[in-house]
């Protein structure tokens, strides 16, 4: 049995056509002046099959002249259970979009009243560009500050500059006239701890590493627990519409910036590039509160966060376009065209500020900037493939090992005492890393040295080749040469560093300090690539008459670049450090049922989605505009939809109800006239051309919840004709 009237609704002339022929959400939301007002004397009676006497539902047209209730007034009122977002809840995208459109309409309607209103309108229009500009400026400045502070504190573990305490090792020796080409890193102004405290270099190195790690984890635990980790997974969750209070707050920004410097300087196997995205999004969230357009609308605020994530990647890797692509493809849920341009602008501003600060002293945005003058050849595809295989094996091993360790952490005391875990990991890292010069280096410095090609001015042990060419002959490309003692020693040290980095990255990622996975993965791949590159180079030098080398690697030719192999290996390991779904291929059958049907033996394993399938019915509140309800049925292909009020089910709207509603609208539709906004009126007139009031009632019946039936052929034909 059906209950009484659900909607009493008056539509103006273009209502039916706007519903049936709307091509976008923007057109359907033009009818946002319509609200639904459910008034019932007893909610529970609607669940019964009997008719409720005295119960009625009215749906008023907010666009009528005599109407005093608009959608914006409704959205501004504190409706219980609607529009109030608690912690760990999701936002209502449709409601936030309606609020923004009504706010925009109100501003446009008042901008011609006075100069002040026109100024407010211009301020509102440019507020989006202002907030992304401030976000880019703050992101670039903080990234430069983090880079400078991390370099200084990393060198502090080795020694100190007596002439200027705020200088790192490189800056301290810039103005010295006593440096030599062979010992360019040694100058009287820089004193190591071994020189100041005889025989205590290793102890001071471990002391500073433990101090930095302890201070970082203590600040995170006491002041901002959300400052730990990378932050990128949580940013993706927030951008999808989830609410995490305090994750992008000022305390999180402050503690994340400080502890990121301390964690990187402690020598732990982690990077700062991932957390820089979190830092940039904190800046975007804080600046959005300065503009009412974004502070009062969660959906609009996420446009700013998308631009902030692009700025974070831009300052992390020196790639503004890469930041925009990262925001578009990886983290953003809602990304309109205007957000694309604002994200690119924010990334450019952040990159410009970072380059102006010049934290690395090379007028570049990244530390490991290199140029190769020798192209790669066809036979090098085989070692490149091997590096790709190594990257996949590293990714699979890291994912399985890190997940196993995280599960183990929960069942041991490490999960209860995060400070103790960080101190133990930092102590083990410092003790093992100190004897090896490649593990003692900062991870970014290590990647830079591995990427660098050996030239005539390089003094690294990786470039200790036996020089057979004429010293008086100046060439741009040095030919392949036999490896010296320093190269063989460096290979063994790199092998030990590779094993050390693989093991310690598994145990480091997940501790309660800011940590990124990009740089450790790149370092592991760069080490493996450099080893493979040196091996291929020596193989081509001693066996240049083999058929694979004969065409390209002649005597005295420069055909192998080991630094290029390091870059390929870094890219392979960086890409593979993502979780994979094994056993699922493109031809796999997707099953939503509880019992999987029998499949042939040779068919691939099916993808079972029953456990993650949302079995709850689709619901709308009693204040949802009718245009949006029709749009939901049309775009989602729903058969029924529940109507709720403060969590209480009022009834159900079926596809048949929508079809009957559209048919009644079609019967009352009048000849098309120019849209009402062309007449420069806020709302369409409530009277027809004949001077009589427009029809005010169109009925949609509310069906009992237990009533289900299939559509007839006539209903399906009507459904297709109305383009639902």
C-alpha positions as CSV (number, residue, x, y, z in Angstrom):
1,X,0.0,0.0,0.0
2,X,1.3,3.4,-0.8
3,X,1.5,6.3,1.6
4,X,0.3,9.8,1.1
5,X,1.8,12.5,-1.1
6,X,5.6,12.8,-1.0
7,X,6.2,16.0,-3.0
8,X,4.1,19.0,-3.7
9,X,6.3,20.8,-6.3
10,X,5.8,23.7,-8.7
11,X,8.1,23.8,-11.7
12,X,8.6,26.6,-14.1
13,X,8.5,26.3,-17.8
14,X,12.0,24.7,-18.4
15,X,12.0,22.3,-15.5
16,X,11.2,19.2,-17.4
17,X,13.6,20.0,-20.2
18,X,16.3,20.9,-17.8
19,X,16.0,17.5,-16.1
20,X,15.7,15.3,-19.2
21,X,18.2,17.1,-21.4
22,X,20.8,18.3,-18.9
23,X,24.3,17.4,-20.2
24,X,26.3,18.1,-17.0
25,X,26.1,18.3,-13.3
26,X,26.4,22.1,-13.5
27,X,23.1,22.4,-15.5
28,X,21.3,20.2,-13.1
29,X,22.5,22.1,-10.2
30,X,21.0,25.3,-11.7
31,X,17.8,24.1,-10.2
32,X,19.3,24.2,-6.7
33,X,16.8,26.7,-5.6
34,X,14.4,23.8,-5.1
35,X,14.3,22.2,-1.6
36,X,12.3,19.4,-0.3
37,X,10.5,19.8,3.0
38,X,9.4,16.6,4.6
39,X,6.9,17.1,7.4
40,X,5.6,14.0,9.2
41,X,3.9,13.4,12.5
42,X,5.4,10.0,13.0
43,X,8.4,8.6,11.2
44,X,7.8,5.0,12.1
45,X,4.4,4.9,10.5
46,X,6.0,5.3,7.1
47,X,7.5,1.9,7.5
48,X,4.1,0.3,7.8
49,X,1.9,-0.6,5.0
50,X,-1.0,1.5,6.1
51,X,-1.7,5.0,5.0
52,X,-0.8,7.7,7.5
53,X,-3.6,10.1,8.0
54,X,-2.5,13.7,8.3
55,X,1.0,13.1,7.0
56,X,2.0,15.1,4.1
57,X,5.2,16.0,2.3
58,X,5.6,19.4,0.5
59,X,8.2,20.4,-2.0
60,X,8.4,24.1,-2.5
61,X,9.9,26.1,-5.3
62,X,12.5,28.4,-3.9
63,X,12.4,30.4,-7.1
64,X,8.9,31.7,-6.7
65,X,8.3,35.4,-5.8
66,X,6.4,34.7,-2.7
67,X,8.9,32.0,-1.5
68,X,11.0,33.0,1.5
69,X,13.2,29.9,1.7
70,X,16.1,29.4,-0.5
71,X,18.6,26.6,-0.7
72,X,21.4,28.8,0.7
73,X,19.3,29.6,3.7
74,X,18.7,26.0,4.3
75,X,22.3,25.1,3.9
76,X,23.4,27.9,6.3
77,X,21.0,26.5,9.0
78,X,22.4,23.9,11.3
79,X,20.4,20.9,10.2
80,X,20.9,18.0,12.7
81,X,22.8,15.2,11.1
82,X,23.3,17.0,7.8
83,X,26.4,19.0,6.8
84,X,28.2,18.6,10.1
85,X,31.4,16.6,9.6
86,X,32.9,14.9,12.5
87,X,36.4,13.3,12.7
88,X,36.8,10.3,10.4
89,X,33.6,11.0,8.4
90,X,33.1,11.7,4.7
91,X,31.8,14.9,3.2
92,X,28.7,15.3,1.1
93,X,30.0,16.4,-2.3
94,X,26.5,17.2,-3.7
95,X,25.7,19.4,-0.7
96,X,29.0,21.2,-0.8
97,X,28.6,21.8,-4.6
98,X,25.1,23.3,-4.0
99,X,26.4,25.6,-1.3
100,X,29.2,26.9,-3.6
101,X,26.8,27.6,-6.5
102,X,24.3,29.4,-4.2
103,X,27.2,31.5,-2.7
104,X,28.3,32.3,-6.2
105,X,24.8,33.4,-7.3
106,X,24.4,35.6,-4.2
107,X,27.7,37.4,-4.9
108,X,26.8,37.9,-8.6
109,X,23.4,39.3,-7.7
110,X,24.8,41.9,-5.4
111,X,28.0,43.0,-7.2
112,X,26.1,45.7,-9.1
113,X,24.6,47.3,-6.0
114,X,27.7,49.1,-4.8
115,X,31.5,49.4,-5.4
116,X,32.1,47.5,-2.2
117,X,30.1,44.6,-3.4
118,X,32.0,44.7,-6.7
119,X,35.2,44.6,-4.8
120,X,34.0,41.6,-2.8
121,X,33.1,39.9,-6.0
122,X,36.6,40.5,-7.5
123,X,38.2,39.3,-4.3
124,X,36.1,36.1,-4.4
125,X,37.0,35.5,-8.0
126,X,40.7,35.9,-7.4
127,X,40.9,34.2,-4.0
128,X,41.7,30.9,-5.7
129,X,44.8,32.2,-7.4
130,X,45.8,34.0,-4.2
131,X,45.6,30.9,-2.0
132,X,47.6,28.8,-4.5
133,X,50.2,31.6,-4.7
134,X,50.7,31.7,-1.0
135,X,50.8,27.9,-0.9
136,X,53.6,27.8,-3.5
137,X,55.6,30.5,-1.7
138,X,55.4,28.8,1.6
139,X,56.1,25.3,0.1
140,X,59.2,26.6,-1.7
141,X,60.5,28.5,1.3
142,X,60.0,25.5,3.7
143,X,61.6,23.1,1.2
144,X,64.7,25.3,0.9
145,X,64.9,25.7,4.7
146,X,64.6,21.9,5.2
147,X,67.3,21.2,2.6
148,X,69.8,23.7,4.1
149,X,69.1,22.6,7.7
150,X,69.4,18.9,6.8
151,X,72.7,19.4,5.1
152,X,74.1,21.4,8.0
153,X,73.0,18.9,10.6
154,X,74.3,15.9,8.5
155,X,77.8,17.5,8.3
156,X,77.6,18.2,12.1
157,X,78.0,14.5,12.7
158,X,81.4,14.7,10.9
159,X,82.8,18.0,12.3
160,X,82.2,21.7,12.7
161,X,83.2,24.9,10.9
162,X,85.1,27.1,13.4
163,X,84.9,30.3,11.4
164,X,81.1,30.1,11.0
165,X,79.1,27.6,12.9
166,X,76.1,27.8,10.6
167,X,78.2,26.7,7.5
168,X,78.2,23.1,6.4
169,X,81.4,21.4,5.2
170,X,81.1,22.6,1.6
171,X,80.3,26.2,2.5
172,X,83.0,26.3,5.0
173,X,85.7,25.6,2.5
174,X,84.4,27.8,-0.3
175,X,86.4,30.9,0.8
176,X,89.5,29.0,1.7
177,X,92.7,29.5,-0.4
178,X,94.5,26.5,1.1
179,X,92.5,23.7,-0.6
180,X,94.1,21.5,-3.2
181,X,92.6,19.6,-6.2
182,X,93.3,16.2,-4.5
183,X,92.0,17.2,-1.1
184,X,89.3,19.8,-2.1
185,X,87.2,18.9,1.0
186,X,89.9,19.7,3.5
187,X,90.5,23.2,4.7
188,X,91.8,24.7,8.0
189,X,88.4,26.2,8.8
190,X,86.7,22.8,8.9
191,X,87.6,20.6,11.9
192,X,86.5,17.0,12.2
193,X,85.6,15.6,15.6
194,X,88.6,13.3,15.3
195,X,90.8,16.4,15.3
196,X,89.0,18.2,18.1
197,X,88.4,15.1,20.2
198,X,91.2,12.6,19.5
199,X,90.0,9.1,18.6
200,X,86.3,9.9,19.2
201,X,85.0,10.4,15.6
202,X,82.8,7.3,15.6
203,X,81.5,8.0,19.1
204,X,80.5,11.5,18.1
205,X,78.9,10.3,14.9
206,X,76.7,7.8,16.9
207,X,76.0,10.4,19.6
208,X,74.7,12.9,17.1
209,X,72.7,10.3,15.2
210,X,71.0,9.0,18.4
211,X,70.3,12.6,19.6
212,X,68.6,13.6,16.4
213,X,66.5,10.4,16.2
214,X,65.5,10.7,19.9
215,X,64.5,14.4,19.5
216,X,62.5,13.7,16.4
217,X,60.5,10.8,17.8
218,X,59.9,12.7,21.1
219,X,58.5,15.7,19.3
220,X,56.2,13.6,17.2
221,X,54.9,11.6,20.1
222,X,54.3,14.6,22.4
223,X,53.1,17.3,20.1
224,X,51.9,15.9,16.7
225,X,51.4,12.1,16.3
226,X,50.1,12.8,12.8
227,X,53.6,14.0,11.7
228,X,55.1,10.5,11.4
229,X,55.3,8.6,8.2
230,X,55.2,9.8,4.6
231,X,51.7,11.4,4.6
232,X,50.9,10.6,1.0
233,X,48.4,7.8,1.7
234,X,46.5,10.0,4.1
235,X,46.6,12.9,1.7
236,X,44.9,10.7,-0.9
237,X,42.3,9.7,1.7
238,X,41.6,13.3,2.6
239,X,41.3,14.4,-1.1
240,X,38.7,11.6,-1.6
241,X,36.4,13.4,0.9
242,X,37.5,11.9,4.2
243,X,37.8,14.1,7.3
244,X,40.9,13.7,9.5
245,X,40.9,16.5,12.0
246,X,44.4,17.9,12.8
247,X,46.2,16.0,10.1
248,X,46.8,19.3,8.1
249,X,46.9,21.6,11.1
250,X,49.6,24.1,12.2
251,X,51.0,21.9,14.9
252,X,51.5,19.1,12.4
253,X,53.2,21.5,9.9
254,X,55.5,22.8,12.6
255,X,56.5,19.5,14.0
256,X,56.7,17.8,10.6
257,X,59.1,20.4,9.4
258,X,61.4,20.2,12.4
259,X,61.4,16.4,12.8
260,X,61.9,15.9,9.1
261,X,65.2,17.7,9.3
262,X,66.2,15.7,12.4
263,X,65.2,12.3,10.9
264,X,67.2,12.9,7.7
265,X,70.2,14.2,9.6
266,X,70.2,11.1,11.9
267,X,71.2,8.9,9.0
268,X,68.2,6.7,9.0
269,X,67.4,5.0,5.7
270,X,64.6,7.4,4.7
271,X,64.0,10.4,2.5
272,X,62.4,13.8,2.8
273,X,60.7,13.9,-0.6
274,X,57.4,12.1,0.4
275,X,56.9,14.2,3.6
276,X,57.3,17.4,1.6
277,X,53.9,16.7,0.0
278,X,52.4,16.5,3.4
279,X,54.1,19.8,4.4
280,X,52.8,21.5,1.3
281,X,49.3,20.3,1.9
282,X,49.5,21.6,5.5
283,X,50.4,25.0,4.0
284,X,47.4,24.9,1.6
285,X,45.0,23.9,4.3
286,X,46.2,26.7,6.6
287,X,46.0,29.4,3.9
288,X,42.6,28.2,2.8
289,X,41.2,29.4,6.2
290,X,42.0,33.0,5.2
291,X,39.4,32.9,2.4
292,X,35.7,32.2,3.3
293,X,35.3,30.7,-0.2
294,X,37.4,27.7,1.0
295,X,37.2,27.8,4.7
296,X,33.4,27.1,4.8
297,X,33.4,24.5,1.9
298,X,35.2,21.2,2.3
299,X,34.9,20.4,-1.4
300,X,36.4,23.7,-2.5
301,X,39.2,23.2,0.1
302,X,40.2,20.0,-1.6
303,X,40.9,21.9,-4.8
304,X,43.5,23.9,-2.9
305,X,44.9,20.6,-1.4
306,X,45.3,19.2,-5.0
307,X,47.3,22.3,-6.0
308,X,49.4,22.0,-2.8
309,X,50.3,18.4,-3.5
310,X,51.5,19.4,-6.9
311,X,53.7,22.1,-5.3
312,X,55.1,19.5,-2.8
313,X,56.2,17.2,-5.6
314,X,57.6,20.2,-7.5
315,X,60.0,21.2,-4.7
316,X,60.8,17.6,-3.9
317,X,62.0,16.6,-7.3
318,X,62.3,19.9,-9.1
319,X,59.6,18.9,-11.6
320,X,56.6,21.3,-11.8
321,X,54.9,19.3,-14.6
322,X,55.6,16.1,-12.7
323,X,53.9,17.6,-9.7
324,X,50.8,18.4,-11.7
325,X,50.7,14.9,-13.1
326,X,51.2,13.4,-9.7
327,X,48.3,15.4,-8.3
328,X,46.1,14.6,-11.3
329,X,46.8,10.9,-11.5
330,X,47.7,9.7,-8.0
331,X,46.1,11.7,-5.2
332,X,43.2,13.8,-6.5
333,X,39.6,12.6,-6.5
334,X,38.0,15.8,-7.8
335,X,40.1,17.7,-10.3
336,X,38.3,20.3,-12.5
337,X,40.1,22.2,-15.3
338,X,40.6,25.3,-13.2
339,X,42.4,23.2,-10.6
340,X,44.8,22.0,-13.3
341,X,46.0,25.5,-14.1
342,X,46.1,26.5,-10.5
343,X,48.1,23.4,-9.6
344,X,50.6,24.2,-12.4
345,X,50.9,27.8,-11.2
346,X,51.5,26.7,-7.6
347,X,54.1,24.2,-8.7
348,X,55.9,26.9,-10.8
349,X,55.8,29.4,-7.9
350,X,57.2,26.8,-5.5
351,X,60.0,25.8,-7.9
352,X,60.9,29.4,-8.5
353,X,61.2,30.1,-4.8
354,X,63.3,27.0,-4.2
355,X,65.7,27.9,-7.0
356,X,65.9,31.5,-5.7
357,X,67.0,30.1,-2.3
358,X,69.5,27.8,-4.1
359,X,69.9,25.3,-1.2
360,X,72.3,23.0,-3.1
361,X,74.6,25.8,-4.4
362,X,74.4,24.6,-8.0
363,X,71.5,26.8,-9.3
364,X,69.4,23.7,-9.7
365,X,66.2,22.4,-8.1
366,X,67.6,19.0,-7.3
367,X,70.9,17.8,-5.9
368,X,71.6,15.0,-8.4
369,X,71.4,17.0,-11.6
370,X,73.6,15.3,-14.3
371,X,74.1,15.4,-18.0
372,X,75.3,12.6,-20.2
373,X,76.9,13.2,-23.6
374,X,77.2,9.6,-24.8
375,X,74.0,7.9,-26.1
376,X,73.1,4.4,-25.1
377,X,73.2,1.6,-27.7
378,X,71.0,-1.3,-28.6
379,X,72.9,-4.0,-26.8
380,X,72.5,-2.2,-23.5
381,X,68.8,-3.1,-23.5
382,X,69.8,-6.5,-22.0
383,X,71.4,-5.1,-18.8
384,X,68.6,-2.5,-18.6
385,X,66.1,-5.4,-18.5
386,X,68.1,-7.1,-15.8
387,X,67.9,-3.9,-13.7
388,X,64.1,-3.8,-14.3
389,X,63.9,-7.4,-13.0
390,X,66.0,-6.4,-10.0
391,X,63.6,-3.5,-9.3
392,X,60.6,-5.9,-9.4
393,X,62.3,-8.3,-7.0
394,X,63.2,-5.5,-4.7
395,X,59.6,-4.2,-4.7
396,X,58.1,-7.6,-4.0
397,X,60.7,-8.3,-1.2
398,X,60.2,-5.0,0.4
399,X,56.4,-5.1,0.4
400,X,56.3,-8.6,1.9
401,X,59.1,-8.0,4.4
402,X,57.7,-4.7,5.6
403,X,54.2,-6.0,6.0
404,X,55.5,-8.9,8.0
405,X,57.6,-6.6,10.2
406,X,54.6,-4.3,10.8
407,X,52.5,-7.3,11.9
408,X,55.4,-8.4,14.1
409,X,55.7,-4.9,15.6
410,X,52.1,-5.0,16.8
411,X,52.7,-8.2,18.8
412,X,56.0,-7.1,20.4
413,X,57.1,-4.3,22.7
414,X,58.2,-2.2,19.8
415,X,54.6,-1.4,19.1
416,X,54.1,-0.2,22.7
417,X,57.4,1.7,22.9
418,X,57.9,3.6,19.6
419,X,60.7,5.8,21.1
420,X,62.7,2.7,22.0
421,X,62.2,1.3,18.5
422,X,63.5,4.5,16.8
423,X,66.5,4.6,19.1
424,X,67.4,1.0,18.4
425,X,67.1,1.3,14.7
426,X,69.1,4.6,14.7
427,X,71.8,3.0,16.8
428,X,72.2,-0.1,14.5
429,X,72.1,2.2,11.5
430,X,74.9,4.5,12.8
431,X,77.1,1.7,14.0
432,X,77.0,-0.2,10.8
433,X,77.0,2.8,8.5
434,X,80.1,4.6,9.9
435,X,82.9,2.3,8.5
436,X,81.5,2.4,4.9
437,X,81.9,5.8,3.3
438,X,78.9,5.2,1.0
439,X,76.5,4.4,3.8
440,X,77.9,7.3,5.9
441,X,77.0,9.7,3.2
442,X,73.6,11.4,3.1
443,X,71.3,9.4,0.8
444,X,70.8,12.3,-1.6
445,X,74.6,12.9,-1.8
446,X,75.1,9.1,-2.4
447,X,72.6,9.2,-5.4
448,X,74.4,12.3,-6.8
449,X,77.8,10.5,-6.7
450,X,76.4,7.4,-8.3
451,X,74.7,9.3,-11.1
452,X,77.8,11.4,-11.9
453,X,79.8,10.4,-14.9
454,X,83.5,10.2,-14.5
455,X,85.3,13.2,-15.9
456,X,88.8,14.7,-15.7
457,X,87.9,16.7,-12.6
458,X,86.4,13.8,-10.6
459,X,88.4,12.6,-7.6
460,X,85.9,9.9,-6.3
461,X,87.1,6.3,-5.9
462,X,84.5,5.3,-8.4
463,X,86.5,7.2,-11.0
464,X,89.9,5.7,-10.1
465,X,90.7,4.3,-13.6
466,X,94.1,3.7,-15.0
467,X,94.7,6.6,-17.3
468,X,96.4,5.5,-20.5
469,X,95.7,8.5,-22.7
470,X,97.9,11.5,-23.4
471,X,97.6,13.9,-20.6
472,X,98.1,16.9,-22.9
473,X,95.2,15.9,-25.0
474,X,91.9,17.6,-23.9
475,X,88.7,15.7,-24.8
476,X,85.1,16.0,-23.8
477,X,84.3,12.3,-23.7
478,X,86.9,10.1,-21.9
479,X,87.1,6.7,-23.5
480,X,86.6,3.5,-21.6
481,X,89.6,2.6,-19.4
482,X,90.6,-0.3,-17.2
483,X,89.5,-0.1,-13.6
484,X,92.0,0.7,-11.0
485,X,92.3,-0.4,-7.4
486,X,89.9,2.3,-6.2
487,X,87.1,1.1,-8.5
488,X,87.4,-2.5,-7.3
489,X,87.4,-1.3,-3.7
490,X,84.4,0.9,-4.3
491,X,82.5,-2.0,-5.9
492,X,82.9,-4.1,-2.7
493,X,81.8,-1.2,-0.6
494,X,78.8,-0.6,-2.8
495,X,77.8,-4.3,-2.5
496,X,77.9,-4.1,1.3
497,X,76.0,-0.8,1.1
498,X,73.3,-2.4,-1.1
499,X,72.7,-5.2,1.4
500,X,72.7,-2.7,4.3
501,X,70.2,-0.4,2.5
502,X,67.8,-3.2,1.6
503,X,67.7,-4.5,5.2
504,X,67.5,-1.2,7.0
505,X,64.9,0.3,4.7
506,X,62.5,-2.6,5.6
507,X,62.9,-1.9,9.3
508,X,63.0,1.9,9.1
509,X,59.9,2.5,7.0
510,X,57.0,2.6,9.5
511,X,58.7,4.0,12.6
512,X,57.2,7.0,14.3
513,X,59.3,9.7,12.5
514,X,58.7,11.5,9.2
515,X,59.9,9.1,6.5
516,X,59.7,8.8,2.8
517,X,60.3,5.8,0.6
518,X,61.3,7.5,-2.7
519,X,64.9,8.3,-1.9
520,X,65.8,5.0,-0.2
521,X,64.3,3.1,-3.2
522,X,66.3,5.3,-5.6
523,X,69.5,4.8,-3.7
524,X,69.1,1.0,-3.8
525,X,68.5,1.0,-7.5
526,X,71.3,3.5,-8.1
527,X,73.8,1.3,-6.2
528,X,72.8,-1.8,-8.2
529,X,72.8,0.1,-11.5
530,X,76.3,1.5,-10.9
531,X,77.7,-1.9,-10.1
532,X,76.1,-3.4,-13.3
533,X,77.3,-0.4,-15.3
534,X,81.0,-0.8,-14.2
535,X,80.8,-4.5,-14.9
536,X,79.4,-3.9,-18.4
537,X,82.0,-1.2,-19.0
538,X,85.0,-3.5,-18.1
539,X,83.5,-6.4,-20.1
540,X,83.3,-4.1,-23.1
541,X,86.8,-2.9,-22.6
542,X,88.5,-6.3,-22.3
543,X,86.3,-8.0,-24.8
544,X,85.6,-5.3,-27.4
545,X,86.0,-7.9,-30.2
546,X,82.8,-9.8,-29.2
547,X,80.0,-9.5,-31.7
548,X,77.7,-7.5,-29.3
549,X,80.5,-4.9,-28.7
550,X,82.3,-5.0,-32.0
551,X,80.1,-2.5,-33.8
552,X,80.0,0.2,-31.1
553,X,82.8,-0.4,-28.6
554,X,86.1,0.0,-30.5
555,X,89.4,0.6,-28.8
556,X,89.5,4.2,-27.5
557,X,85.7,4.7,-27.8
558,X,83.4,5.9,-25.0
559,X,80.4,3.6,-25.3
560,X,79.4,2.7,-21.7
561,X,78.3,5.3,-19.1
562,X,78.0,3.7,-15.6
563,X,76.1,6.7,-14.3
564,X,73.3,6.0,-16.8
565,X,72.9,2.5,-15.4
566,X,72.6,4.0,-12.0
567,X,69.8,6.2,-13.2
568,X,67.9,3.3,-14.9
569,X,68.2,1.2,-11.7
570,X,66.9,4.0,-9.6
571,X,63.9,4.4,-11.8
572,X,63.2,0.7,-11.8
573,X,63.3,0.4,-8.0
574,X,61.3,3.5,-7.5
575,X,58.5,2.3,-9.7
576,X,58.4,-1.2,-8.3
577,X,58.0,-0.2,-4.6
578,X,54.2,-0.4,-4.9
579,X,51.9,-3.1,-3.9
580,X,50.9,-5.5,-6.6
581,X,47.9,-7.8,-6.9
582,X,49.3,-11.1,-7.8
583,X,47.4,-13.7,-9.9
584,X,44.9,-11.2,-11.3
585,X,45.2,-10.5,-15.1
586,X,43.1,-8.6,-17.6
587,X,41.1,-11.7,-18.6
588,X,40.2,-12.6,-15.0
589,X,36.5,-12.9,-14.2
590,X,35.1,-10.6,-11.6
591,X,32.7,-12.2,-9.1
592,X,30.4,-10.3,-6.8
593,X,28.4,-13.3,-5.5
594,X,29.2,-15.2,-2.4
595,X,29.8,-18.5,-4.2
596,X,32.2,-18.5,-7.2
597,X,30.9,-20.3,-10.2
598,X,33.0,-23.2,-11.5
599,X,35.5,-22.2,-14.1
600,X,37.7,-24.1,-16.6
601,X,41.0,-25.4,-15.2
602,X,43.1,-23.3,-17.6
603,X,41.2,-20.0,-16.8
604,X,42.9,-17.4,-14.6
605,X,42.0,-17.0,-11.0
606,X,38.8,-14.9,-10.6
607,X,38.8,-11.5,-8.8
608,X,36.5,-11.8,-5.8
609,X,35.0,-8.5,-4.7
610,X,32.2,-9.8,-2.4
611,X,34.2,-8.9,0.7
612,X,34.6,-5.2,-0.3
613,X,31.2,-4.8,-1.9
614,X,29.0,-2.2,-0.3
615,X,25.6,-3.9,0.2
616,X,23.9,-1.0,1.8
617,X,21.2,0.7,-0.4
618,X,21.6,4.1,-1.8
619,X,20.1,6.9,0.3
620,X,19.2,10.5,0.0
621,X,18.1,12.9,2.7
622,X,14.7,14.5,2.8
623,X,16.3,17.9,1.9
624,X,17.8,16.7,-1.4
625,X,16.6,18.7,-4.4
626,X,14.4,16.7,-6.9
627,X,16.7,17.6,-9.8
628,X,19.6,15.9,-8.1
629,X,17.5,12.8,-7.3
630,X,16.5,12.5,-10.9
631,X,20.2,12.9,-11.9
632,X,21.2,10.2,-9.5
633,X,18.7,7.8,-10.9
634,X,19.8,8.6,-14.5
635,X,23.6,8.5,-14.0
636,X,23.9,5.6,-11.5
637,X,21.1,3.4,-13.0
638,X,19.4,2.9,-9.7
639,X,16.2,0.8,-9.3
640,X,15.3,2.3,-5.9
641,X,16.6,4.8,-3.4
642,X,15.8,5.2,0.3
643,X,14.8,8.5,1.8
644,X,16.1,9.2,5.3
645,X,15.8,11.9,7.9
646,X,18.4,12.0,10.7
647,X,19.2,8.4,10.1
648,X,15.5,7.3,10.2
649,X,14.1,5.7,7.0
650,X,11.1,7.6,5.7
651,X,10.4,5.5,2.7
652,X,11.6,4.4,-0.7
653,X,11.6,6.1,-4.2
654,X,11.6,3.6,-7.1
655,X,12.3,4.0,-10.7
656,X,8.6,3.9,-11.4
657,X,8.1,6.9,-9.1
658,X,10.6,8.9,-11.1
659,X,9.0,7.9,-14.4
660,X,5.6,8.9,-13.1
661,X,7.0,12.2,-11.9
662,X,8.6,13.0,-15.2
663,X,5.4,12.1,-17.0
664,X,3.4,14.5,-14.9
665,X,6.0,17.2,-15.5
666,X,5.7,16.5,-19.2
667,X,2.0,17.1,-19.1
668,X,2.3,20.4,-17.4
669,X,5.2,21.7,-19.4
670,X,4.6,25.0,-21.3
671,X,6.1,26.2,-24.5
672,X,9.7,27.0,-24.2
673,X,10.7,30.6,-23.4
674,X,14.0,32.3,-22.9
675,X,15.6,31.2,-19.6
676,X,14.5,33.2,-16.6
677,X,18.0,34.6,-16.0
678,X,17.9,36.4,-19.3
679,X,15.1,38.5,-17.9
680,X,17.5,39.8,-15.2
681,X,15.3,38.4,-12.5
682,X,16.5,36.4,-9.6
683,X,13.7,33.8,-9.9
684,X,11.1,32.9,-12.6
685,X,7.7,34.3,-12.2
686,X,5.1,32.3,-10.3
687,X,2.3,33.1,-12.8
688,X,1.9,31.8,-16.3
689,X,1.4,34.0,-19.4
690,X,-2.4,33.8,-19.0
691,X,-2.1,35.5,-15.6
692,X,-3.2,32.4,-13.7
693,X,-1.0,30.8,-11.1
694,X,1.2,28.0,-12.2
695,X,0.3,24.5,-11.2
696,X,1.9,23.9,-7.8
697,X,1.4,20.1,-7.3
698,X,3.1,17.2,-8.9
699,X,2.9,13.9,-7.0
700,X,5.5,11.3,-6.5
701,X,4.1,8.4,-4.4
702,X,6.2,6.9,-1.5
703,X,6.2,3.1,-1.7
704,X,6.5,0.8,1.2
705,X,10.0,-0.6,1.6
706,X,9.0,-4.2,1.2
707,X,7.4,-3.6,-2.2
708,X,9.6,-4.8,-5.1
709,X,8.6,-5.6,-8.7
710,X,10.1,-5.5,-12.1
711,X,9.4,-2.8,-14.7
712,X,7.0,-3.5,-17.5
713,X,8.0,-3.1,-21.2
714,X,6.0,0.1,-21.3
715,X,8.0,1.5,-18.4
716,X,11.3,0.5,-19.9
717,X,10.3,2.2,-23.1
718,X,9.4,5.3,-21.2
719,X,12.6,5.2,-19.3
720,X,14.6,5.1,-22.6
721,X,12.7,7.9,-24.1
722,X,13.4,10.2,-21.1
723,X,17.2,9.4,-21.3
724,X,17.4,8.4,-17.7
